[in-house]
Amino acid sequence: METESLVTISSKEDRNIIALTHAGGILFGFIPALIVYLIKKDAGNAWLISESKEALNFQITILLAYIAASILSALLIGLFIFPLIFLFNLIFCIIAAVKASNGESYRYPLTLRLLS
């Protein structure tokens, strides 16, 4: 099924869950996306599952970026990278939450697609 047809059959509740999942990544990292993915992977609709995987992939990528910045902070480079990672996470999580609340699919840029 195409993404457009998946979005049209998603309920308002599913859109709210995914919007909160994307927005929850700002404060709680990958935990909200992991919870939604694990709960809904068997019983949820395909759009909800794909969006939760997308959010989980992005938050894992952000976590890996924070780990790399922690390692680089020994060279003082990482201290400048931490705010950039935070802003990148904040901006793209807000964009994804707005798109999800409108029922649109969103693909994060520069994301490792670990779950397919």
N, CA, C and O atoms as a printed pandas DataFrame, in Angstrom:
     atom_number atom_name residue_name chain_id  residue_number  x_coord  y_coord  z_coord
0              1         N          MET        A               1    0.837   -1.182    0.000
1              2        CA          MET        A               1    0.000    0.000    0.000
2              3         C          MET        A               1    0.879    1.241    0.000
3              4         O          MET        A               1    1.948    1.252    0.610
4              5         N          GLU        A               2    0.440    2.254   -0.666
5              6        CA          GLU        A               2    1.185    3.499   -0.702
6              7         C          GLU        A               2    0.969    4.281    0.585
7              8         O          GLU        A               2   -0.006    4.065    1.306
8              9         N          THR        A               3    1.889    5.189    0.859
9             10        CA          THR        A               3    1.819    5.969    2.083
10            11         C          THR        A               3    0.563    6.824    2.146
11            12         O          THR        A               3   -0.030    6.970    3.215
12            13         N          GLU        A               4    0.151    7.390    1.020
13            14        CA          GLU        A               4   -1.027    8.254    1.018
14            15         C          GLU        A               4   -2.269    7.472    1.436
15            16         O          GLU        A               4   -3.106    7.993    2.173
16            17         N          SER        A               5   -2.399    6.232    0.974
17            18        CA          SER        A               5   -3.572    5.451    1.346
18            19         C          SER        A               5   -3.501    5.015    2.797
19            20         O          SER        A               5   -4.538    4.835    3.435
20            21         N          LEU        A               6   -2.295    4.839    3.335
21            22        CA          LEU        A               6   -2.167    4.486    4.739
22            23         C          LEU        A               6   -2.574    5.646    5.628
23            24         O          LEU        A               6   -3.187    5.450    6.677
24            25         N          VAL        A               7   -2.232    6.849    5.207
25            26        CA          VAL        A               7   -2.562    8.021    6.009
26            27         C          VAL        A               7   -4.060    8.264    6.041
27            28         O          VAL        A               7   -4.595    8.679    7.069
28            29         N          THR        A               8   -4.736    8.018    4.951
29            30        CA          THR        A               8   -6.163    8.301    4.915
30            31         C          THR        A               8   -6.958    7.358    5.809
31            32         O          THR        A               8   -8.052    7.705    6.253
32            33         N          ILE        A               9   -6.424    6.171    6.078
33            34        CA          ILE        A               9   -7.156    5.252    6.940
34            35         C          ILE        A               9   -6.702    5.333    8.396
35            36         O          ILE        A               9   -7.215    4.593    9.234
36            37         N          SER        A              10   -5.742    6.225    8.720
37            38        CA          SER        A              10   -5.304    6.366   10.103
38            39         C          SER        A              10   -6.308    7.222   10.868
39            40         O          SER        A              10   -6.855    8.191   10.343
40            41         N          SER        A              11   -6.530    6.843   12.106
41            42        CA          SER        A              11   -7.496    7.572   12.926
42            43         C          SER        A              11   -6.828    8.767   13.596
43            44         O          SER        A              11   -5.604    8.899   13.587
44            45         N          LYS        A              12   -7.634    9.615   14.163
45            46        CA          LYS        A              12   -7.133   10.785   14.886
46            47         C          LYS        A              12   -6.302   10.341   16.084
47            48         O          LYS        A              12   -5.312   10.983   16.435
48            49         N          GLU        A              13   -6.709    9.243   16.705
49            50        CA          GLU        A              13   -5.959    8.712   17.845
50            51         C          GLU        A              13   -4.554    8.273   17.424
51            52         O          GLU        A              13   -3.583    8.537   18.132
52            53         N          ASP        A              14   -4.448    7.600   16.267
53            54        CA          ASP        A              14   -3.144    7.176   15.762
54            55         C          ASP        A              14   -2.271    8.380   15.437
55            56         O          ASP        A              14   -1.072    8.370   15.717
56            57         N          ARG        A              15   -2.854    9.403   14.857
57            58        CA          ARG        A              15   -2.084   10.611   14.538
58            59         C          ARG        A              15   -1.586   11.288   15.804
59            60         O          ARG        A              15   -0.461   11.786   15.840
60            61         N          ASN        A              16   -2.421   11.309   16.850
61            62        CA          ASN        A              16   -1.999   11.903   18.121
62            63         C          ASN        A              16   -0.889   11.091   18.778
63            64         O          ASN        A              16    0.051   11.658   19.337
64            65         N          ILE        A              17   -0.995    9.768   18.711
65            66        CA          ILE        A              17    0.040    8.911   19.292
66            67         C          ILE        A              17    1.375    9.160   18.612
67            68         O          ILE        A              17    2.400    9.300   19.280
68            69         N          ILE        A              18    1.369    9.218   17.289
69            70        CA          ILE        A              18    2.626    9.427   16.563
70            71         C          ILE        A              18    3.157   10.841   16.774
71            72         O          ILE        A              18    4.369   11.031   16.879
72            73         N          ALA        A              19    2.278   11.828   16.836
73            74        CA          ALA        A              19    2.740   13.199   17.101
74            75         C          ALA        A              19    3.412   13.280   18.469
75            76         O          ALA        A              19    4.452   13.923   18.613
76            77         N          LEU        A              20    2.827   12.634   19.467
77            78        CA          LEU        A              20    3.439   12.616   20.797
78            79         C          LEU        A              20    4.722   11.796   20.813
79            80         O          LEU        A              20    5.645   12.103   21.568
80            81         N          THR        A              21    4.786   10.764   19.993
81            82        CA          THR        A              21    6.003    9.954   19.895
82            83         C          THR        A              21    7.148   10.784   19.337
83            84         O          THR        A              21    8.254   10.766   19.875
84            85         N          HIS        A              22    6.883   11.511   18.259
85            86        CA          HIS        A              22    7.915   12.378   17.678
86            87         C          HIS        A              22    8.323   13.477   18.659
87            88         O          HIS        A              22    9.513   13.720   18.855
88            89         N          ALA        A              23    7.355   14.133   19.267
89            90        CA          ALA        A              23    7.647   15.221   20.204
90            91         C          ALA        A              23    8.314   14.697   21.478
91            92         O          ALA        A              23    9.151   15.383   22.064
92            93         N          GLY        A              24    7.954   13.499   21.904
93            94        CA          GLY        A              24    8.547   12.918   23.100
94            95         C          GLY        A              24   10.028   12.640   22.957
95            96         O          GLY        A              24   10.746   12.546   23.952
96            97         N          GLY        A              25   10.489   12.507   21.721
97            98        CA          GLY        A              25   11.905   12.291   21.486
98            99         C          GLY        A              25   12.768   13.458   21.916
99           100         O          GLY        A              25   13.961   13.284   22.162
100          101         N          ILE        A              26   12.195   14.634   22.010
101          102        CA          ILE        A              26   12.954   15.812   22.420
102          103         C          ILE        A              26   13.436   15.655   23.864
103          104         O          ILE        A              26   14.594   15.934   24.173
104          105         N          LEU        A              27   12.548   15.211   24.734
105          106        CA          LEU        A              27   12.899   15.098   26.149
106          107         C          LEU        A              27   13.337   13.700   26.571
107          108         O          LEU        A              27   14.201   13.555   27.435
108          109         N          PHE        A              28   12.745   12.672   25.967
109          110        CA          PHE        A              28   12.959   11.315   26.463
110          111         C          PHE        A              28   13.759   10.422   25.518
111          112         O          PHE        A              28   13.912    9.231   25.788
112          113         N          GLY        A              29   14.265   10.966   24.429
113          114        CA          GLY        A              29   15.088   10.188   23.512
114          115         C          GLY        A              29   14.314    9.111   22.778
115          116         O          GLY        A              29   13.228    9.359   22.254
116          117         N          PHE        A              30   14.878    7.921   22.745
117          118        CA          PHE        A              30   14.271    6.838   21.968
118          119         C          PHE        A              30   13.184    6.085   22.730
119          120         O          PHE        A              30   12.523    5.229   22.141
120          121         N          ILE        A              31   12.975    6.367   24.009
121          122        CA          ILE        A              31   12.036    5.609   24.842
122          123         C          ILE        A              31   10.599    5.677   24.316
123          124         O          ILE        A              31    9.984    4.620   24.175
124          125         N          PRO        A              32   10.015    6.856   24.013
125          126        CA          PRO        A              32    8.631    6.871   23.517
126          127         C          PRO        A              32    8.453    6.103   22.207
127          128         O          PRO        A              32    7.468    5.386   22.034
128          129         N          ALA        A              33    9.404    6.252   21.290
129          130        CA          ALA        A              33    9.300    5.556   20.013
130          131         C          ALA        A              33    9.415    4.050   20.196
131          132         O          ALA        A              33    8.727    3.284   19.521
132          133         N          LEU        A              34   10.278    3.628   21.101
133          134        CA          LEU        A              34   10.432    2.198   21.363
134          135         C          LEU        A              34    9.175    1.615   21.986
135          136         O          LEU        A              34    8.754    0.518   21.619
136          137         N          ILE        A              35    8.576    2.328   22.918
137          138        CA          ILE        A              35    7.349    1.850   23.563
138          139         C          ILE        A              35    6.225    1.719   22.541
139          140         O          ILE        A              35    5.544    0.694   22.497
140          141         N          VAL        A              36    6.026    2.744   21.723
141          142        CA          VAL        A              36    4.954    2.704   20.723
142          143         C          VAL        A              36    5.210    1.593   19.718
143          144         O          VAL        A              36    4.287    0.871   19.340
144          145         N          TYR        A              37    6.452    1.452   19.285
145          146        CA          TYR        A              37    6.766    0.409   18.309
146          147         C          TYR        A              37    6.507   -0.975   18.903
147          148         O          TYR        A              37    5.908   -1.821   18.239
148          149         N          LEU        A              38    6.937   -1.219   20.116
149          150        CA          LEU        A              38    6.758   -2.543   20.715
150          151         C          LEU        A              38    5.287   -2.868   20.992
151          152         O          LEU        A              38    4.868   -4.017   20.856
152          153         N          ILE        A              39    4.514   -1.870   21.376
153          154        CA          ILE        A              39    3.089   -2.098   21.663
154          155         C          ILE        A              39    2.282   -2.272   20.385
155          156         O          ILE        A              39    1.409   -3.137   20.317
156          157         N          LYS        A              40    2.561   -1.467   19.381
157          158        CA          LYS        A              40    1.729   -1.430   18.184
158          159         C          LYS        A              40    2.226   -2.270   17.015
159          160         O          LYS        A              40    1.542   -2.350   15.995
160          161         N          LYS        A              41    3.393   -2.898   17.127
161          162        CA          LYS        A              41    3.955   -3.597   15.966
162          163         C          LYS        A              41    3.103   -4.771   15.500
163          164         O          LYS        A              41    3.155   -5.128   14.323
164          165         N          ASP        A              42    2.324   -5.378   16.381
165          166        CA          ASP        A              42    1.489   -6.508   15.990
166          167         C          ASP        A              42    0.044   -6.107   15.694
167          168         O          ASP        A              42   -0.607   -6.714   14.844
168          169         N          ALA        A              43   -0.451   -5.097   16.386
169          170        CA          ALA        A              43   -1.866   -4.773   16.261
170          171         C          ALA        A              43   -2.146   -3.415   15.618
171          172         O          ALA        A              43   -3.293   -3.130   15.274
172          173         N          GLY        A              44   -1.124   -2.572   15.448
173          174        CA          GLY        A              44   -1.349   -1.239   14.915
174          175         C          GLY        A              44   -1.465   -1.236   13.398
175          176         O          GLY        A              44   -1.175   -2.236   12.740
176          177         N          ASN        A              45   -1.892   -0.100   12.851
177          178        CA          ASN        A              45   -1.954   -0.014   11.394
178          179         C          ASN        A              45   -0.557    0.250   10.829
179          180         O          ASN        A              45    0.354    0.613   11.574
180          181         N          ALA        A              46   -0.388    0.075    9.549
181          182        CA          ALA        A              46    0.926    0.129    8.915
182          183         C          ALA        A              46    1.547    1.525    8.993
183          184         O          ALA        A              46    2.762    1.645    9.146
184          185         N          TRP        A              47    0.741    2.573    8.892
185          186        CA          TRP        A              47    1.275    3.931    8.969
186          187         C          TRP        A              47    1.846    4.199   10.360
187          188         O          TRP        A              47    2.924    4.781   10.482
188          189         N          LEU        A              48    1.146    3.786   11.392
189          190        CA          LEU        A              48    1.596    3.981   12.759
190          191         C          LEU        A              48    2.900    3.229   13.008
191          192         O          LEU        A              48    3.801    3.754   13.662
192          193         N          ILE        A              49    3.006    2.024   12.499
193          194        CA          ILE        A              49    4.214    1.224   12.683
194          195         C          ILE        A              49    5.395    1.864   11.933
195          196         O          ILE        A              49    6.493    1.962   12.481
196          197         N          SER        A              50    5.175    2.293   10.697
197          198        CA          SER        A              50    6.281    2.886    9.933
198          199         C          SER        A              50    6.737    4.205   10.543
199          200         O          SER        A              50    7.933    4.498   10.545
200          201         N          GLU        A              51    5.819    4.998   11.054
201          202        CA          GLU        A              51    6.198    6.261   11.684
202          203         C          GLU        A              51    6.929    6.033   13.004
203          204         O          GLU        A              51    7.861    6.768   13.329
204          205         N          SER        A              52    6.515    5.026   13.764
205          206        CA          SER        A              52    7.220    4.742   15.019
206          207         C          SER        A              52    8.619    4.209   14.738
207          208         O          SER        A              52    9.550    4.504   15.486
208          209         N          LYS        A              53    8.782    3.423   13.665
209          210        CA          LYS        A              53   10.117    2.963   13.270
210          211         C          LYS        A              53   10.984    4.140   12.840
211          212         O          LYS        A              53   12.173    4.196   13.156
212          213         N          GLU        A              54   10.385    5.070   12.123
213          214        CA          GLU        A              54   11.125    6.254   11.664
214          215         C          GLU        A              54   11.594    7.079   12.865
215          216         O          GLU        A              54   12.742    7.520   12.904
216          217         N          ALA        A              55   10.717    7.285   13.836
217          218        CA          ALA        A              55   11.091    8.037   15.038
218          219         C          ALA        A              55   12.166    7.297   15.832
219          220         O          ALA        A              55   13.096    7.916   16.349
220          221         N          LEU        A              56   12.038    5.981   15.927
221          222        CA          LEU        A              56   13.027    5.186   16.654
222          223         C          LEU        A              56   14.385    5.237   15.957
223          224         O          LEU        A              56   15.412    5.386   16.619
224          225         N          ASN        A              57   14.403    5.116   14.651
225          226        CA          ASN        A              57   15.661    5.212   13.900
226          227         C          ASN        A              57   16.327    6.568   14.118
227          228         O          ASN        A              57   17.540    6.643   14.309
228          229         N          PHE        A              58   15.536    7.635   14.090
229          230        CA          PHE        A              58   16.100    8.968   14.267
230          231         C          PHE        A              58   16.669    9.139   15.676
231          232         O          PHE        A              58   17.762    9.682   15.842
232          233         N          GLN        A              59   15.940    8.683   16.679
233          234        CA          GLN        A              59   16.417    8.860   18.050
234          235         C          GLN        A              59   17.654    8.005   18.342
235          236         O          GLN        A              59   18.509    8.407   19.131
236          237         N          ILE        A              60   17.754    6.844   17.720
237          238        CA          ILE        A              60   18.972    6.037   17.864
238          239         C          ILE        A              60   20.144    6.752   17.195
239          240         O          ILE        A              60   21.260    6.733   17.714
240          241         N          THR        A              61   19.898    7.377   16.052
241          242        CA          THR        A              61   20.940    8.149   15.377
242          243         C          THR        A              61   21.391    9.321   16.241
243          244         O          THR        A              61   22.584    9.611   16.323
244          245         N          ILE        A              62   20.449    9.991   16.881
245          246        CA          ILE        A              62   20.782   11.100   17.781
246          247         C          ILE        A              62   21.597   10.589   18.963
247          248         O          ILE        A              62   22.563   11.233   19.372
248          249         N          LEU        A              63   21.220    9.442   19.516
249          250        CA          LEU        A              63   21.969    8.858   20.620
250          251         C          LEU        A              63   23.413    8.560   20.205
251          252         O          LEU        A              63   24.349    8.843   20.951
252          253         N          LEU        A              64   23.583    7.991   19.019
253          254        CA          LEU        A              64   24.933    7.709   18.519
254          255         C          LEU        A              64   25.728    8.999   18.304
255          256         O          LEU        A              64   26.937    9.026   18.534
256          257         N          ALA        A              65   25.062   10.057   17.868
257          258        CA          ALA        A              65   25.729   11.350   17.701
258          259         C          ALA        A              65   26.172   11.910   19.050
259          260         O          ALA        A              65   27.261   12.473   19.157
260          261         N          TYR        A              66   25.335   11.760   20.083
261          262        CA          TYR        A              66   25.724   12.197   21.423
262          263         C          TYR        A              66   26.912   11.394   21.941
263          264         O          TYR        A              66   27.795   11.952   22.594
264          265         N          ILE        A              67   26.946   10.103   21.663
265          266        CA          ILE        A              67   28.082    9.274   22.091
266          267         C          ILE        A              67   29.355    9.725   21.388
267          268         O          ILE        A              67   30.409    9.838   22.015
268          269         N          ALA        A              68   29.258    9.983   20.085
269          270        CA          ALA        A              68   30.424   10.468   19.339
270          271         C          ALA        A              68   30.878   11.831   19.866
271          272         O          ALA        A              68   32.079   12.075   19.985
272          273         N          ALA        A              69   29.940   12.713   20.181
273          274        CA          ALA        A              69   30.300   14.024   20.720
274          275         C          ALA        A              69   30.929   13.891   22.102
275          276         O          ALA        A              69   31.808   14.676   22.458
276          277         N          SER        A              70   30.491   12.910   22.882
277          278        CA          SER        A              70   31.102   12.677   24.190
278          279         C          SER        A              70   32.549   12.250   24.044
279          280         O          SER        A              70   33.419   12.707   24.786
280          281         N          ILE        A              71   32.801   11.382   23.095
281          282        CA          ILE        A              71   34.167   10.938   22.849
282          283         C          ILE        A              71   35.025   12.105   22.348
283          284         O          ILE        A              71   36.173   12.265   22.763
284          285         N          LEU        A              72   34.457   12.910   21.457
285          286        CA          LEU        A              72   35.192   14.053   20.915
286          287         C          LEU        A              72   35.347   15.207   21.909
287          288         O          LEU        A              72   36.136   16.123   21.676
288          289         N          SER        A              73   34.605   15.167   23.002
289          290        CA          SER        A              73   34.734   16.242   23.984
290          291         C          SER        A              73   36.088   16.188   24.675
291          292         O          SER        A              73   36.516   17.175   25.272
292          293         N          ALA        A              74   36.766   15.052   24.602
293          294        CA          ALA        A              74   38.135   14.982   25.119
294          295         C          ALA        A              74   39.048   15.897   24.320
295          296         O          ALA        A              74   40.054   16.378   24.840
296          297         N          LEU        A              75   38.710   16.138   23.069
297          298        CA          LEU        A              75   39.482   17.044   22.217
298          299         C          LEU        A              75   38.879   18.447   22.172
299          300         O          LEU        A              75   39.335   19.299   21.410
300          301         N          LEU        A              76   37.862   18.682   22.982
301          302        CA          LEU        A              76   37.125   19.942   23.071
302          303         C          LEU        A              76   36.263   20.227   21.847
303          304         O          LEU        A              76   35.566   21.241   21.821
304          305         N          ILE        A              77   36.287   19.380   20.849
305          306        CA          ILE        A              77   35.427   19.560   19.679
306          307         C          ILE        A              77   33.987   19.203   20.023
307          308         O          ILE        A              77   33.046   19.855   19.571
308          309         N          GLY        A              78   33.833   18.165   20.823
309          310        CA          GLY        A              78   32.499   17.689   21.188
310          311         C          GLY        A              78   31.677   18.710   21.948
311          312         O          GLY        A              78   30.448   18.693   21.882
312          313         N          LEU        A              79   32.344   19.597   22.670
313          314        CA          LEU        A              79   31.614   20.622   23.420
314          315         C          LEU        A              79   30.843   21.556   22.497
315          316         O          LEU        A              79   29.816   22.109   22.891
316          317         N          PHE        A              80   31.327   21.733   21.278
317          318        CA          PHE        A              80   30.631   22.571   20.306
318          319         C          PHE        A              80   29.570   21.779   19.543
319          320         O          PHE        A              80   28.636   22.353   18.982
320          321         N          ILE        A              81   29.724   20.468   19.528
321          322        CA          ILE        A              81   28.795   19.625   18.772
322          323         C          ILE        A              81   27.516   19.353   19.559
323          324         O          ILE        A              81   26.453   19.201   18.957
324          325         N          PHE        A              82   27.591   19.289   20.894
325          326        CA          PHE        A              82   26.412   19.005   21.712
326          327         C          PHE        A              82   25.232   19.943   21.439
327          328         O          PHE        A              82   24.118   19.457   21.240
328          329         N          PRO        A              83   25.430   21.267   21.421
329          330        CA          PRO        A              83   24.291   22.152   21.135
330          331         C          PRO        A              83   23.732   21.968   19.726
331          332         O          PRO        A              83   22.528   22.102   19.509
332          333         N          LEU        A              84   24.607   21.661   18.771
333          334        CA          LEU        A              84   24.142   21.442   17.400
334          335         C          LEU        A              84   23.269   20.193   17.307
335          336         O          LEU        A              84   22.260   20.192   16.602
336          337         N          ILE        A              85   23.649   19.145   18.006
337          338        CA          ILE        A              85   22.846   17.923   18.018
338          339         C          ILE        A              85   21.496   18.191   18.667
339          340         O          ILE        A              85   20.461   17.739   18.177
340          341         N          PHE        A              86   21.514   18.937   19.780
341          342        CA          PHE        A              86   20.261   19.258   20.462
342          343         C          PHE        A              86   19.332   20.059   19.556
343          344         O          PHE        A              86   18.141   19.757   19.482
344          345         N          LEU        A              87   19.849   21.069   18.869
345          346        CA          LEU        A              87   19.023   21.875   17.963
346          347         C          LEU        A              87   18.500   21.053   16.792
347          348         O          LEU        A              87   17.342   21.199   16.399
348          349         N          PHE        A              88   19.338   20.194   16.235
349          350        CA          PHE        A              88   18.936   19.306   15.150
350          351         C          PHE        A              88   17.775   18.422   15.602
351          352         O          PHE        A              88   16.791   18.267   14.880
352          353         N          ASN        A              89   17.893   17.843   16.798
353          354        CA          ASN        A              89   16.839   16.991   17.358
354          355         C          ASN        A              89   15.563   17.799   17.593
355          356         O          ASN        A              89   14.473   17.360   17.226
356          357         N          LEU        A              90   15.694   18.958   18.194
357          358        CA          LEU        A              90   14.531   19.796   18.500
358          359         C          LEU        A              90   13.772   20.199   17.245
359          360         O          LEU        A              90   12.553   20.041   17.179
360          361         N          ILE        A              91   14.467   20.709   16.268
361          362        CA          ILE        A              91   13.823   21.213   15.055
362          363         C          ILE        A              91   13.120   20.099   14.293
363          364         O          ILE        A              91   11.960   20.241   13.909
364          365         N          PHE        A              92   13.824   18.985   14.074
365          366        CA          PHE        A              92   13.231   17.932   13.260
366          367         C          PHE        A              92   12.158   17.137   13.996
367          368         O          PHE        A              92   11.260   16.590   13.356
368          369         N          CYS        A              93   12.226   17.061   15.320
369          370        CA          CYS        A              93   11.136   16.418   16.065
370          371         C          CYS        A              93    9.865   17.261   16.009
371          372         O          CYS        A              93    8.763   16.721   15.910
372          373         N          ILE        A              94   10.017   18.573   16.071
373          374        CA          ILE        A              94    8.844   19.451   15.979
374          375         C          ILE        A              94    8.223   19.355   14.585
375          376         O          ILE        A              94    7.003   19.265   14.452
376          377         N          ILE        A              95    9.057   19.373   13.554
377          378        CA          ILE        A              95    8.540   19.246   12.187
378          379         C          ILE        A              95    7.799   17.927   12.023
379          380         O          ILE        A              95    6.706   17.894   11.458
380          381         N          ALA        A              96    8.390   16.836   12.516
381          382        CA          ALA        A              96    7.768   15.515   12.387
382          383         C          ALA        A              96    6.463   15.439   13.171
383          384         O          ALA        A              96    5.504   14.825   12.703
384          385         N          ALA        A              97    6.405   16.048   14.355
385          386        CA          ALA        A              97    5.179   16.021   15.154
386          387         C          ALA        A              97    4.055   16.789   14.457
387          388         O          ALA        A              97    2.904   16.353   14.474
388          389         N          VAL        A              98    4.378   17.916   13.854
389          390        CA          VAL        A              98    3.369   18.699   13.132
390          391         C          VAL        A              98    2.864   17.927   11.918
391          392         O          VAL        A              98    1.660   17.882   11.661
392          393         N          LYS        A              99    3.791   17.317   11.169
393          394        CA          LYS        A              99    3.387   16.520   10.005
394          395         C          LYS        A              99    2.511   15.345   10.430
395          396         O          LYS        A              99    1.514   15.047    9.773
396          397         N          ALA        A             100    2.874   14.681   11.513
397          398        CA          ALA        A             100    2.107   13.526   11.982
398          399         C          ALA        A             100    0.721   13.942   12.459
399          400         O          ALA        A             100   -0.251   13.218   12.241
400          401         N          SER        A             101    0.618   15.087   13.099
401          402        CA          SER        A             101   -0.701   15.527   13.558
402          403         C          SER        A             101   -1.607   15.891   12.393
403          404         O          SER        A             101   -2.830   15.874   12.529
404          405         N          ASN        A             102   -1.013   16.222   11.241
405          406        CA          ASN        A             102   -1.784   16.473   10.027
406          407         C          ASN        A             102   -2.041   15.203    9.234
407          408         O          ASN        A             102   -2.723   15.234    8.209
408          409         N          GLY        A             103   -1.498   14.084    9.705
409          410        CA          GLY        A             103   -1.700   12.813    9.029
410          411         C          GLY        A             103   -0.735   12.549    7.898
411          412         O          GLY        A             103   -0.988   11.680    7.064
412          413         N          GLU        A             104    0.372   13.282    7.848
413          414        CA          GLU        A             104    1.356   13.112    6.786
414          415         C          GLU        A             104    2.528   12.276    7.288
415          416         O          GLU        A             104    2.853   12.293    8.476
416          417         N          SER        A             105    3.151   11.550    6.379
417          418        CA          SER        A             105    4.361   10.810    6.726
418          419         C          SER        A             105    5.548   11.752    6.696
419          420         O          SER        A             105    5.553   12.741    5.964
420          421         N          TYR        A             106    6.557   11.435    7.502
421          422        CA          TYR        A             106    7.760   12.261    7.539
422          423         C          TYR        A             106    8.975   11.354    7.626
423          424         O          TYR        A             106    8.988   10.391    8.394
424          425         N          ARG        A             107    9.990   11.663    6.839
425          426        CA          ARG        A             107   11.263   10.951    6.893
426          427         C          ARG        A             107   12.330   11.924    7.353
427          428         O          ARG        A             107   12.567   12.953    6.720
428          429         N          TYR        A             108   12.968   11.590    8.456
429          430        CA          TYR        A             108   14.023   12.438    8.995
430          431         C          TYR        A             108   15.238   12.421    8.075
431          432         O          TYR        A             108   15.565   11.382    7.501
432          433         N          PRO        A             109   15.909   13.560    7.930
433          434        CA          PRO        A             109   17.142   13.570    7.135
434          435         C          PRO        A             109   18.314   13.033    7.957
435          436         O          PRO        A             109   18.281   13.069    9.187
436          437         N          LEU        A             110   19.335   12.543    7.286
437          438        CA          LEU        A             110   20.572   12.072    7.902
438          439         C          LEU        A             110   20.352   11.020    8.989
439          440         O          LEU        A             110   21.020   11.037   10.023
440          441         N          THR        A             111   19.419   10.113    8.750
441          442        CA          THR        A             111   19.072    9.101    9.738
442          443         C          THR        A             111   19.563    7.738    9.295
443          444         O          THR        A             111   19.416    7.360    8.133
444          445         N          LEU        A             112   20.143    7.007   10.224
445          446        CA          LEU        A             112   20.510    5.623    9.965
446          447         C          LEU        A             112   19.235    4.785   10.003
447          448         O          LEU        A             112   18.505    4.818   10.994
448          449         N          ARG        A             113   18.966    4.052    8.963
449          450        CA          ARG        A             113   17.756    3.224    8.898
450          451         C          ARG        A             113   18.101    1.826    9.433
451          452         O          ARG        A             113   18.336    0.893    8.665
452          453         N          LEU        A             114   18.126    1.706   10.763
453          454        CA          LEU        A             114   18.477    0.450   11.393
454          455         C          LEU        A             114   17.306   -0.532   11.389
455          456         O          LEU        A             114   17.493   -1.736   11.215
456          457         N          LEU        A             115   16.110   -0.008   11.580
457          458        CA          LEU        A             115   14.884   -0.831   11.489
458          459         C          LEU        A             115   14.268   -0.573   10.126
459          460         O          LEU        A             115   14.097    0.574    9.712
460          461         N          SER        A             116   13.938   -1.651    9.438
461          462        CA          SER        A             116   13.328   -1.429    8.125
462          463         C          SER        A             116   11.960   -2.053    8.043
463          464         O          SER        A             116   11.301   -1.963    7.007
